[in-house]
Amino acid sequence: MSIELEEIAEFLKQHHPFDLLPDEEINALPKRLQARYFRAGTKVLSPEQECLHLYIIRTGGTETRDPDGQLLARLSEGECFGVRAMYQNGRAANNITTLEDSLCYLLPEKDFHDLTGKYPQFSYFFAKMGGERLRSGMQLLESRDDDQLKLMSVKVSDLIARDLVSIDKSASILDAGQLMSKERVSCLLITEDDGAVAGIMTDRDLRNRVIAVGRSYDEPVSAIMTEKPISIDPDQFAFDALLTMTRNNIRHLPVMKDGKAVGMITTNNLLARQSLSAVYMAGRIGKLTTPEDMAKVIAQVPELLSHLIEAGATSYNAGHIVTTLSDAATARLLQLAEEQFGPPPVPYVWMAGGSQGRQEQTALSDQDNCLIIDDAYDADQHGEYFKKLAEYVCDGLHKVGYVYCPGEMMAKIDEWRQPARTWQKYFNKWIEQPEPKSLMYCSVWFDLRPVHGTKSLFDELHRMIVSKAKDNRIFQAYMVGNALTHHVPLGFFKNFVMIRGGEHDKTLDLKHNGVVPIVDLARIHALANGVESVNTYERLNAVKAFPSISNQGASDLLDAFEFISITRLKHQVRQIRRGETPDNFLQPESLSAFERSHLKDAFSVIKNLQGALEHAFGKSGT
Amino acid sequence: MGLREKILDSRLYREFIQRKATGPLRTYYDVPPADPERSVIETEFIALDLETTGFDPKKDEIVSLGWVIIRQLSVDFSSCEHILVRPSKELSESSVVVHRIFDSDVADAPDIGSALEHLLPQMAGRVLISHHAPIELGFLGQACKRCFGAPLQIPTVDTLVLALRDIRRSGEPMKAGALRLDTLRRNHNLPPFRAHNALSDAIAASGLFLAQIAKRDPKGELELDRILR
């Protein structure tokens, strides 16, 4: 390579994301470039103008404005424009005007796509730029992570999971509803007589445009469909689909090629992409026959978690997916136990408590579980069976990687393997005669979720818990007192108060000082208002409607929970990457100034809502 | 343009020398020259620089050539070429000091005839861009005469002449070094370049040319004739 071209390569190497490309690739790049020069004030691109190159600013600077004239970005040396055109058939999306005399290098579209196809991290950088406006500050932070994920290079066509379900527009609403139910879809494509797309109809439409307004089911679907739905081309990127859906606040997006519908994608498809490997892992667990083999699959959970986080999964998604695997292992062990010890003499249900119950597990967690047995249970007759079953499963889970609960809240402990009537007594006592010790159980046993067995056994108990907890002010006050013992690590001047001395010197405990206080707050508001959900997001979303917490307060808490949880997960992912054991102790210096200030805001939210909690319920006990 | 250049660039002169040309130069002349009435954006250019053993085209020789093609006012880096030329005489010490091209470097290089055979098809139908064109024209002309029996005629844009016109038009006094390639590039907000060889200078001149055109007409619709030397 000649020296002048070497200089271009050197220039590229100094700028992100070209620095992510291997040397041989970057050295070959200058030969594919062109140079163009624009005087200050030249309109280089305007919306819909053909743009078959990615522009890399060599000297000078430009301004990006959307078609309405809104300023979107100012770019300078080393930055790129024309990115959106690369993703939308060579048509520029915005106005680009030079602010100074500028020399630009132009990379042909084809070479651009060759590179994005070959180098996911390179692709990810640009896919993100294309939708910069969509992304909140929090998400933008991720764009600097080098080892980024591939979702953004996945084509829409790869996301189409199943054949399109469609119905003629003259069909009745009843027919449509029945078809949706039969096909188990949340959205139907409505077609003209000649097969062309007339519109779409979703389950939301059934609710809002039929049931809520008392419309007759005999009317044709054309009366309630959305005409000319927003659609997407199969060659566009998954990212574009997400962008389109978010922008238009829709959850279903028909995929159209040459005017014909070829599929439908939903927000779930986009997530399914990430959870595919989790589904596969769960499927494998279901086929294994020893805890040792299951342990090998569960050992990949940290890896899965780091992929999920890189893919931009929320902590809610990640928690659900990771918990799915614990559930799969639990259910499989119970099956194996039943194969070994015979079918259960009386019905039972295996319950998960704590973070597994809430579906908020992170990297590996310990086990919290119990057994609720049918009231036909006779200790003399059936005790031995369930003891063996519980021991088999708890020991199995321990071997799989879910270590024994330090508080011994496990089904293998006699106390936690009881008929429903005994459980009723337990909860009665905890709620009506609260004492400090019973508060310890709150965080585990008030977050129960059935995992395997006869789930109806839990229903009655659950109803009782919810209705009793709702009416008992003393119990609530005890819980508040307990919740307020978790202090948020913020000083008077909004500085971090860190752990001092010991192994975790100068760190923040994101679990006990961040996640747990919010989980506690959500639990109290949920129980006090008769909300049945146990998941923290679902609880907070549900309590928005009640007066014990303001709508804004609940929303703020949701944001704070997401931020702290995701910060914790990212911290764990970094540790996993470095081959360390993941923990909850974060050094604030490892965060950017931006993240630190967000974290402080999140802690302040908790502090404020803890204050409000005391005000709403009073405080008692501890 | 002086009378001599006017004659040398005239169609009549071209027809006269064309008949004497042989080999690749003959083929070169078979392609009609760029039309001076067409717009700059529709014209193809070849920015070229060469290094020599001295300043006298009659005595000194070309040791390297570098060029790049410009289409649609866009420098196409895929067209970049840089070739060393083996001179007929041994390289003088002063020449080696300037270019850092040694006898050993050019031992296996093509002679000027083969180099021209490669270059001439690239020049056919295009307009030459050079910073201080008399050097390039002088040496290439001499080489063509020696190898293929006739001088070289090519429509030429001299970036130095364009710069001179800009300075005169601005009415500002000429500063020392104002016409140097790196000074001019800096004034047009072009990146600094390291003057290493014929190709780096050719590319540097191509960038300056784009800037000079953008200044005259951002769309490049002005007639070629207005910027020829």
Interface residues (C-beta under 8 A of the other chain):
Chain A: S2 I3 E4 L5 E7 I8 F11 P30 K31 R32 L33 Q34 A35 R36 Y37 F38 R39 T42 R58 T59 G60 E100 D101 S102 L103 L106
Chain B: G66 L73 S74 V75 D76 F77 S78 C80 H82 H188 N189 L190 P191 F193 R194 H196 N197 L199 S200 I203 A204 S206 G207 L210 A211 I213 A214 K215 P218
